Amino acid sequence: MNPENWQIIRYTPEYKEQVIQLQTHLWGPDLAANTAYFDWKYEQNPYQESPIMYLAVCDDMVAAFAGYSTSRWQAGDPPQIIDCLTGTDAITHPDYRRQSLFSRINERALEDLTQGPHPFIFTLSAGIITTPASHRFGWYDLAPNEIGMYVTNTRSGATGNLRQLVKKVPGIYPIYRFVRRMLSRQQENEQQGCAHVPETQFHFLDAMYSDNSGIRREAVLPIQMTRTPDIDKITTILARKTPNPKIRQVRDTTFLQWRYRNPKAGYRFLYAGNWGNAGYMVLRESVYPKRTEVQIVDWEVETLECFRNLIRCVVREGRFPALSIWTTTMSKAEKQILRDEGFTIEIEHLEGKPDSYRPVVMVRKLIEKHTPGWAFTDEFVADSHNWDIRSIYSDGY
């Protein structure tokens, strides 16, 4: 098909079925799961009226698309609140790759979006293809994504000894870690449908908190678990925290009610402590596709003691094969607690490129703002020290 015949258009509902079909190349073949995910991300998003998406179309056939979601951010003290765009899914049909469709979609999208109300686009899920492609269109990296990893089956024995050995050889450990994760991914794929694979990675945690109260009082701080967010608890903890001027998403009732309905994920919510020494932590597992790694996607604590108790609970009572948490903007004291509990903290590399890194955030400015006292200045946004990043801000979690 002649590349000149492709039209780049804004999404309209008549193309929904084709977009979902195309999405299966990104998220797997289950059409019902892909439809539910599309509806949640683009149609039920409380910050936008309709999907924001650009398509490459020829003869009414969709060959590629790029999607954007509106998200609400805050910075400054007192906080200023703005809506920005977040780059989400981008996929080209395998038969039509290497025809510059993604570049043409980017060009058209930026032409439109620079005329809109949003001052920035952020993306927290850039991959091996979209990262270099985005650089050509004015996006910049904020910082490498740093991850704290806890892997149960490398804590002892020959595997653990090998891990310690390769860490001493410059340039080797990123390759070792990449191979380990690929082998783990292969094992997960082989286990799909095996009877002994648990329905959820939370089975130990669920059993531990199986009584009606969901409370474990043996811990230094009483810990409670729920399967859906206790909005009153979370918003109360957030409201009591010392004002934080850093850039972060607004985690209010609207956000909490929508964000944790993601049909591709399952969540557990842990709450610890009491007045003045309280906190919460959110765990996430991938439901579709199934993965063994569990992520700590959000947390807020009033004290380091509370953070330590929540981490210790997750590690010891969750008994997960692999556990991860984003640490790029985490305090040194919090990182030390992770190390004390057995985590290693490393730069995340792009898949298949152990000599590269995946950016924690990519930024593209869309419009100028000159409001007096404007918190989101170019200089402020470009400095990673001014961010407070959680993986729950990314559509990938």
C-alpha positions as CSV (number, residue, x, y, z in Angstrom):
1,M,0.0,0.0,0.0
2,N,1.4,3.4,-1.0
3,P,2.4,5.3,2.1
4,E,1.1,8.5,0.5
5,N,-2.4,7.1,0.6
6,W,-2.5,7.0,4.4
7,Q,-4.5,9.7,6.1
8,I,-3.8,10.7,9.7
9,I,-7.1,11.5,11.4
10,R,-8.5,12.1,14.8
11,Y,-10.3,9.1,16.4
12,T,-14.1,8.9,16.0
13,P,-16.3,6.1,17.5
14,E,-16.8,4.4,14.1
15,Y,-13.2,3.1,14.4
16,K,-13.4,1.7,17.9
17,E,-13.7,-1.9,16.8
18,Q,-10.7,-1.7,14.5
19,V,-8.6,0.1,17.2
20,I,-9.4,-2.6,19.7
21,Q,-8.5,-5.3,17.2
22,L,-5.2,-3.5,16.5
23,Q,-4.6,-3.2,20.3
24,T,-4.4,-7.0,20.5
25,H,-0.9,-6.8,19.0
26,L,0.0,-4.9,22.1
27,W,-2.0,-6.5,24.9
28,G,-2.8,-10.0,23.6
29,P,-5.7,-11.7,21.7
30,D,-8.6,-11.4,24.2
31,L,-11.0,-9.0,22.6
32,A,-13.2,-8.7,25.7
33,A,-10.2,-7.8,27.8
34,N,-9.0,-5.3,25.3
35,T,-12.4,-3.7,25.0
36,A,-12.7,-3.4,28.8
37,Y,-9.3,-1.8,28.9
38,F,-10.1,0.6,26.1
39,D,-13.4,1.6,27.8
40,W,-11.7,2.2,31.1
41,K,-8.7,4.2,29.8
42,Y,-10.3,6.3,27.1
43,E,-14.1,6.5,27.7
44,Q,-14.4,6.3,31.5
45,N,-11.5,8.7,32.2
46,P,-13.1,11.4,34.4
47,Y,-10.7,14.1,33.1
48,Q,-11.8,14.0,29.4
49,E,-15.0,13.9,27.5
50,S,-14.0,11.5,24.8
51,P,-10.9,9.5,23.6
52,I,-7.9,11.5,22.4
53,M,-6.4,9.4,19.7
54,Y,-4.9,9.7,16.2
55,L,-5.1,7.0,13.6
56,A,-3.4,6.1,10.3
57,V,-6.2,5.2,7.9
58,C,-6.5,4.1,4.3
59,D,-9.7,3.0,2.7
60,D,-11.3,3.0,6.1
61,M,-8.7,0.5,7.5
62,V,-6.8,1.5,10.6
63,A,-3.1,0.5,10.5
64,A,-1.7,2.5,13.4
65,F,-2.8,4.7,16.3
66,A,-1.4,6.7,19.2
67,G,-3.5,7.5,22.3
68,Y,-3.4,10.1,24.9
69,S,-5.2,10.4,28.3
70,T,-5.8,13.5,30.3
71,S,-4.4,13.4,33.8
72,R,-4.5,15.9,36.7
73,W,-1.2,17.1,38.3
74,Q,-0.2,19.5,41.1
75,A,2.9,21.4,42.2
76,G,3.8,24.2,44.5
77,D,2.7,25.3,48.0
78,P,-0.1,26.0,48.0
79,P,-0.6,23.6,45.2
80,Q,-1.5,24.7,41.7
81,I,-3.5,22.1,39.7
82,I,-3.4,21.6,36.0
83,D,-4.6,19.0,33.5
84,C,-1.9,17.6,31.2
85,L,-1.9,14.9,28.6
86,T,-0.2,11.5,29.1
87,G,1.0,9.5,26.2
88,T,-0.4,6.0,26.4
89,D,-0.7,3.3,23.8
90,A,1.0,3.4,20.4
91,I,0.9,0.5,18.0
92,T,1.4,-0.1,14.2
93,H,0.1,-3.3,12.6
94,P,3.0,-5.6,11.8
95,D,2.2,-5.5,8.1
96,Y,2.6,-1.8,7.9
97,R,5.6,-1.1,9.9
98,R,8.7,0.8,8.5
99,Q,6.4,3.2,6.6
100,S,6.9,6.1,9.0
101,L,3.3,5.9,10.2
102,F,4.2,6.6,13.8
103,S,6.2,9.7,12.8
104,R,3.3,11.0,10.7
105,I,0.8,10.4,13.6
106,N,3.2,12.3,15.9
107,E,3.4,15.2,13.5
108,R,-0.4,15.5,13.2
109,A,-1.0,15.0,16.9
110,L,1.4,17.8,17.9
111,E,-0.1,20.1,15.3
112,D,-3.5,19.7,17.1
113,L,-2.4,19.4,20.7
114,T,-0.2,22.6,20.6
115,Q,-3.5,24.5,19.9
116,G,-5.2,22.9,22.9
117,P,-5.5,23.8,26.6
118,H,-2.8,21.4,28.0
119,P,0.6,22.8,28.7
120,F,2.5,19.5,28.6
121,I,2.4,15.9,27.5
122,F,4.1,13.4,29.8
123,T,4.7,9.7,29.3
124,L,5.7,7.3,32.0
125,S,5.7,4.2,29.9
126,A,8.1,4.9,27.0
127,G,9.4,1.7,25.4
128,I,12.2,0.6,23.1
129,I,10.5,2.0,19.9
130,T,8.7,5.1,21.2
131,T,11.7,6.5,23.2
132,P,14.0,7.2,20.3
133,A,11.1,8.2,18.0
134,S,9.8,10.7,20.5
135,H,13.2,12.4,20.8
136,R,12.9,13.4,17.2
137,F,9.7,15.4,18.0
138,G,10.9,17.5,20.9
139,W,10.4,15.2,23.8
140,Y,13.2,15.0,26.5
141,D,14.0,12.5,29.2
142,L,13.6,13.6,32.8
143,A,15.9,10.9,34.3
144,P,16.6,7.2,34.0
145,N,14.0,5.0,35.6
146,E,15.4,3.5,38.8
147,I,13.8,0.4,40.3
148,G,14.1,-1.4,43.6
149,M,13.9,-5.2,43.0
150,Y,13.3,-8.0,45.4
151,V,13.6,-11.5,43.8
152,T,12.9,-14.4,46.2
153,N,14.7,-17.1,44.3
154,T,18.0,-15.2,44.1
155,R,18.3,-14.6,47.9
156,S,20.5,-17.7,48.4
157,G,22.2,-20.6,46.8
158,A,24.2,-20.8,43.5
159,T,22.0,-18.3,41.8
160,G,22.5,-15.7,44.5
161,N,26.3,-16.4,44.5
162,L,26.4,-15.9,40.7
163,R,24.5,-12.7,41.1
164,Q,26.9,-11.3,43.6
165,L,29.8,-12.3,41.3
166,V,28.6,-10.6,38.2
167,K,27.8,-7.4,40.1
168,K,31.5,-7.0,40.6
169,V,32.2,-7.0,36.8
170,P,31.6,-3.7,35.1
171,G,29.0,-3.8,32.4
172,I,28.0,-7.4,33.0
173,Y,25.3,-7.1,35.6
174,P,22.8,-5.3,33.3
175,I,23.1,-8.1,30.8
176,Y,22.7,-10.7,33.6
177,R,19.6,-9.0,35.0
178,F,18.1,-8.7,31.5
179,V,18.6,-12.4,30.8
180,R,17.2,-13.3,34.2
181,R,14.0,-11.4,33.5
182,M,13.6,-12.9,30.0
183,L,14.0,-16.4,31.5
184,S,11.4,-15.5,34.2
185,R,9.1,-14.2,31.5
186,Q,9.5,-17.5,29.5
187,Q,8.7,-19.5,32.6
188,E,5.6,-17.5,33.1
189,N,4.4,-18.2,29.6
190,E,5.1,-21.9,30.0
191,Q,3.1,-22.0,33.2
192,Q,-0.1,-20.3,31.8
193,G,-2.8,-22.9,32.3
194,C,-0.9,-25.2,34.6
195,A,-3.0,-26.3,37.5
196,H,-0.4,-25.4,40.2
197,V,-0.2,-21.7,39.1
198,P,-2.2,-19.6,41.6
199,E,-5.0,-17.5,40.4
200,T,-3.5,-14.5,42.1
201,Q,0.0,-13.6,43.3
202,F,-1.8,-12.3,46.4
203,H,-2.8,-15.7,47.7
204,F,-0.5,-15.7,50.7
205,L,-1.4,-12.1,51.6
206,D,-5.2,-12.9,51.2
207,A,-4.9,-15.9,53.5
208,M,-3.1,-13.8,56.1
209,Y,-5.8,-11.2,56.1
210,S,-8.7,-13.6,55.6
211,D,-10.7,-12.7,58.7
212,N,-13.5,-10.1,58.6
213,S,-11.5,-7.3,60.0
214,G,-8.6,-7.7,57.6
215,I,-6.3,-6.6,60.4
216,R,-3.0,-8.1,61.6
217,R,-2.1,-6.9,65.1
218,E,1.1,-8.9,65.5
219,A,3.0,-6.2,63.6
220,V,4.8,-3.3,65.3
221,L,2.1,-1.2,63.8
222,P,-1.4,-2.7,63.2
223,I,-1.8,-3.4,59.5
224,Q,-5.1,-3.7,57.6
225,M,-5.7,-4.9,54.0
226,T,-8.5,-4.2,51.6
227,R,-9.1,-5.3,48.0
228,T,-10.6,-2.0,47.0
229,P,-9.3,1.4,48.0
230,D,-10.6,2.8,51.3
231,I,-11.0,6.3,50.0
232,D,-11.6,7.9,53.4
233,K,-8.4,6.4,54.8
234,I,-6.2,7.3,51.8
235,T,-7.5,10.8,51.5
236,T,-7.1,11.4,55.2
237,I,-3.5,10.2,55.2
238,L,-2.8,12.4,52.1
239,A,-4.4,15.4,53.8
240,R,-2.3,15.0,57.0
241,K,1.0,14.9,55.1
242,T,3.3,17.9,55.2
243,P,2.6,20.0,52.0
244,N,4.7,18.6,49.2
245,P,5.6,21.2,46.5
246,K,6.8,18.6,44.1
247,I,5.1,17.6,40.8
248,R,2.7,14.6,41.3
249,Q,-0.7,13.5,40.3
250,V,-3.7,14.6,42.3
251,R,-4.8,11.5,44.2
252,D,-8.3,12.6,45.3
253,T,-11.6,10.8,45.4
254,T,-12.1,11.2,41.6
255,F,-8.7,9.6,40.9
256,L,-9.1,6.8,43.4
257,Q,-12.5,5.8,42.2
258,W,-11.4,5.6,38.6
259,R,-7.8,4.6,38.6
260,Y,-8.1,1.3,40.5
261,R,-10.8,0.0,38.2
262,N,-8.1,-0.9,35.6
263,P,-9.3,-4.3,34.3
264,K,-5.8,-5.4,33.4
265,A,-4.7,-5.3,37.0
266,G,-5.5,-6.5,40.5
267,Y,-4.7,-4.5,43.6
268,R,-4.3,-4.8,47.3
269,F,-4.3,-1.9,49.7
270,L,-2.4,-1.9,53.0
271,Y,-2.9,0.6,55.8
272,A,-0.6,0.9,58.8
273,G,-0.4,2.7,62.1
274,N,-2.6,5.4,63.6
275,W,-2.8,9.2,64.0
276,G,0.6,10.8,63.4
277,N,2.3,7.5,62.4
278,A,0.0,6.2,59.6
279,G,0.5,5.3,56.0
280,Y,-0.8,3.2,53.1
281,M,0.8,1.2,50.3
282,V,-0.8,-0.2,47.1
283,L,0.3,-3.5,45.5
284,R,-0.5,-4.3,41.9
285,E,-0.4,-7.6,39.9
286,S,-1.0,-8.0,36.2
287,V,-4.2,-9.9,35.5
288,Y,-4.0,-9.7,31.7
289,P,-1.4,-10.8,30.7
290,K,-0.5,-12.9,33.8
291,R,2.9,-12.0,35.4
292,T,4.5,-13.2,38.5
293,E,6.1,-9.9,39.4
294,V,4.1,-7.7,41.8
295,Q,4.7,-3.9,41.9
296,I,4.4,-1.4,44.8
297,V,2.6,1.3,42.7
298,D,1.8,3.9,45.4
299,W,2.4,4.7,49.0
300,E,2.3,7.6,51.4
301,V,3.5,7.5,55.0
302,E,3.9,10.0,57.9
303,T,7.0,8.4,59.3
304,L,9.9,6.2,58.1
305,E,8.9,3.7,60.8
306,C,5.6,3.3,59.0
307,F,7.3,2.8,55.6
308,R,9.6,0.2,57.1
309,N,6.7,-1.8,58.6
310,L,4.7,-1.7,55.3
311,I,7.7,-2.9,53.3
312,R,8.5,-5.6,55.8
313,C,4.9,-6.8,55.7
314,V,4.8,-6.9,51.9
315,V,8.1,-8.8,51.7
316,R,7.5,-11.3,54.5
317,E,3.8,-11.9,54.3
318,G,3.3,-11.5,50.6
319,R,6.0,-14.1,49.7
320,F,6.0,-12.9,46.1
321,P,8.4,-14.4,43.5
322,A,9.4,-10.9,42.5
323,L,8.6,-7.5,43.8
324,S,9.5,-4.1,42.4
325,I,9.0,-0.4,43.2
326,W,10.1,2.8,41.4
327,T,12.8,4.6,43.3
328,T,14.0,7.4,41.1
329,T,12.6,10.3,43.2
330,M,12.6,8.4,46.5
331,S,14.4,9.7,49.5
332,K,17.8,8.3,50.5
333,A,16.3,7.1,53.8
334,E,13.5,5.2,52.1
335,K,16.0,3.6,49.7
336,Q,18.1,2.5,52.6
337,I,15.1,0.8,54.2
338,L,14.5,-1.1,50.9
339,R,18.1,-2.3,50.9
340,D,17.8,-3.3,54.6
341,E,14.9,-5.5,53.6
342,G,16.7,-7.2,50.7
343,F,16.0,-5.0,47.7
344,T,18.6,-4.1,45.1
345,I,18.2,-0.7,43.4
346,E,19.2,-0.5,39.7
347,I,18.6,1.4,36.5
348,E,15.9,-0.1,34.3
349,H,17.1,-0.8,30.8
350,L,15.1,-0.9,27.6
351,E,14.1,-4.4,26.6
352,G,16.8,-6.0,24.5
353,K,19.2,-3.1,25.1
354,P,21.1,-3.6,28.3
355,D,23.4,-0.7,27.5
356,S,20.5,1.7,27.4
357,Y,18.0,3.0,30.0
358,R,14.2,3.6,30.1
359,P,13.3,7.1,31.1
360,V,11.1,7.5,34.2
361,V,9.3,10.4,32.5
362,M,9.5,11.9,29.1
363,V,8.2,15.5,28.7
364,R,7.0,17.5,25.7
365,K,5.9,21.1,26.2
366,L,2.8,22.0,24.2
367,I,1.9,25.7,25.0
368,E,3.5,28.6,26.8
369,K,2.0,29.8,30.1
370,H,3.0,33.1,31.6
371,T,0.6,33.3,34.6
372,P,2.2,35.2,37.5
373,G,3.5,32.7,40.1
374,W,3.2,29.8,37.6
375,A,4.6,26.7,39.3
376,F,5.1,24.6,36.2
377,T,7.9,26.6,34.6
378,D,10.1,24.9,32.0
379,E,13.1,24.9,34.5
380,F,11.0,23.4,37.3
381,V,9.5,20.6,35.2
382,A,12.9,19.7,33.6
383,D,14.5,19.0,37.0
384,S,13.9,15.5,38.3
385,H,14.4,16.7,41.8
386,N,11.1,18.6,41.6
387,W,9.1,15.4,40.9
388,D,7.6,12.8,43.2
389,I,7.0,9.8,40.9
390,R,4.9,6.7,41.6
391,S,4.3,4.0,39.0
392,I,0.5,4.4,39.5
393,Y,0.9,7.6,37.5
394,S,1.7,5.4,34.5
395,D,-1.0,3.8,32.4
396,G,1.2,0.7,32.3
397,Y,0.3,0.0,36.0
